[in-house]
């Protein structure tokens, strides 16, 4: 009898060890196949795509939605180098790319062989206005002073942006130039690969002013290192002592956005897992706190809803670039 009981215990233990449990936690079952997911950032560290990607990855890990997410940078050509890499990873359901409006424009201005329409749309995450910034020791105290000098000598008043021509940091000052009576083709725009690279030139006075996202410069604003002259969105930003462009007499309203895409040709299962993952992220308190902390606006749109938005943005950006004589 004892031998039989002992054998029964051994058999029960074997079942526990060899047979996987039928039920797992929601987070485990939803993301088990996404362990080791890689997030490609198509610009340099410190830029908007980088901040968004690292913020999302941290929130995903902090909430237990995923483990061991790797964020890596592959900058170049306004994001189209990273886009090309993403498109070349066809079928890879463990790679996603952080991207936004800047990549849409760069596809046109860099004549990229790859388009965002070649990728798998996963989710639009956030929107944010750009800000017009100068160094703390800049002679320009208001947007009106800056515009006055700019109109007097467009070539001498350089503007820096964290995106290549066609990106948000380029489109915003071009729209401002047109609104104040300047030919956008006379604007001396200096392109940097992300807001992190732009910051050093703003602080060092190497450009007269810069245009970038609020999330990239909030620490420097609070420290008094840079001064915000205007916000490109329709509303003032909490905690930022600066008017909107329209309040400053410039009839322009402009907002940037960012999201996540995956390579083409991934399986329906992988696509659904990724869309579900970022949908779950959107519902967490950690992500809501991060959105508020960075001065972003929640603009979540999953899957095909984001895909329709991307198609519309491609058409809109091409139209704006042609209207400005830049494409």
C-alpha positions, 0 to 999 in steps of 0.5 A: 500500500505504501508503494502504491501511495508513493507511486501515486505521489510521483505520478502527480508530481510528474503531471505538474512538472511536465504538463503546462498549466491550462490557465495563466494570468492575463498579462502572461497569456497575452504577452508571452510570445512578445518577450524580448520585443525590440523597439526601433527608434529612428532618430538619435537619443533624446528626440521625440520618438526616443522619449516616446519609445522609452516612456512606453517601454518603461510603462509596459514593464512596470505594469507587467504587460511585457518583459525585457523590451529593448529600445535601440536607436537607428537614426538617419535621413529623418527616420527613413533609415529606420523605416527601411530597416523596419520594412526589411524585417518582413514577418518579424512580429517582435519588432516595432518602430516608434514614429510620427509625423516627421517620418511621413514628411521625410519619405517625400523629402528624402525620396525614400523607397519605403513608405509608412504604407508598407508597414503594419499600423499598430497604434497612434499614441499621443499628440503634442504641440511644438514650441518655439524656443530660444536660449536664456540669453537670446535677445528675443524676449517675445515672438513679435521681436523674433518675427521682426528680425526674421522678416528683416533678414530671413537668411540671417535668422536661422531656425533649427528643428529636430526633424528633416525637411517635411517633418513637424519641426520643419513644417511648423516654422514654414507655416509660420513664415508663410503666415507672417508674409515670408516666402518659405523658400527663403527660410534658413532651416537647419535640420538636426536628428532629433530634439536632443541634438537640436538642444545643444545648438539652441543653448549655444546660440548656434541657431536663432531659435528652435522648434521642437516638442514640449516633452523633449525640453520640459526639464530645460524649461523648468531650469530656466535654460531655454525660454518658450516664445510660443506654443503651436497648438490651439491651447496654452500648455500647463506650467509653460508661461507662453502664448499660442501662435494665434495669441501672438498674432500668427494665424497658425495652429499645428500639432505633432503626433506619434505612434507605433508600427510593425514590419509588413507581413506579420501574422494576424496573431502577432498583429492582434497581440501587438494591438492588444498590448498597446491597447492595454498600455493605454488603459494603465495609470502609469501611461496616463501619468506619463502622458500628463507628465510629458505634456502630451495629449492622449490620441489613441487610435488602434490598428486599422483606425490608425492605418486610415489616419496614416493614409490621410496624413500621407496625402495631407503632408504631400499637399502641404509640401507642394503648397509651400513649394517644398516638394 
